[in-house]
């Protein structure tokens, strides 16, 4: 059974850093692309970034790529989202997701972890 579990969310102040981790089980991790999405209150879920099975990273915007890093650990079957210089607009529930090689859609999702950035 495929399972993705995020943790590491919390309440921080603007300018702080936070690292989210997604633990996964139930699939061949090294074959999958791993991604992060987020959903702010009252808004639609949006893409943040992903790392391919070949360690190529793609980010939604330059603002995200300037402050966030997606990394994977194939030995531990985990993917992380390192976030620096957090802004109030980064407040959202962050979701980990996975898709098999060649898939066009994200097949598997975690339950999300909440990040709140406020002064």
Buried (B, 14 or more C-beta within 10 A) or exposed (E): EEEBBBEBBEEBEEEEEBEBBBBBEEBEBEEBBBBBBBBBEEEEBEBBBBBBBEEEBEBBEEEBBEBBBBBBEBEEBBBBBBBEEBEEEBBBBBBBBBBBEEEEEBBBBBEBBEBBBEE
